[in-house]
Amino acid sequence: MGTELLVASLWGAVAVYWLWSKRTAGADTIGLFHRELEVLQRATPARVPPAHRLVASPAQSPPLPPQVAVAVAVHRRGEARRRRRDVLALLGILAFVTLVAALASGSAVAFGFQAVADCAIAGYVYLLSIARRPVRPRRPVRAYGDFANYSDLSLTRAR
């Protein structure tokens, strides 16, 4: 009975906090708009320029030489490989820890967590295998008017 009361009181606190944060201070919609705009301005990264640029800005850097571009691409691939390895290691550790906890406690909840960890690692390995498959080139689709001459049209007459 005590655990249910604790969980219910925590959910009640979350609901009260949510309702309290959703209330508006009267009909001050302009003030509310300005507060939300300030929050959004603080949340945006400062390093990213605005996306709506129709002309190139003079502050843009010139394109990289081919040797540097290749080195940057190799570095990015190395970073991605390292991230994949770290995520896979973390999921493996999680699966091992939940397995040990499930075997030690014999709890159905612990076995449930272990099953979720196993599903997570299996899903991640599946996604990695999809990412490593070579991309097959798609057959080009002919658009309207994409013909070399009229003999390519092969129209049939209506009878």
Secondary structure, DSSP 8 states (H G I E B T S, - for coil): -HHHHHHHHHHHHHHHHHHHHH--STT-HHHHHHHHHHHHHHHS-SSS--S--SS--TTS-----HHHHHHHHHHHHHHHHHHHHHHHHHHHHHHHHHHHHHHHH--HHHHHHHHHHHHHHHHHHHHHHHHHS----------TT--SSGGGT------
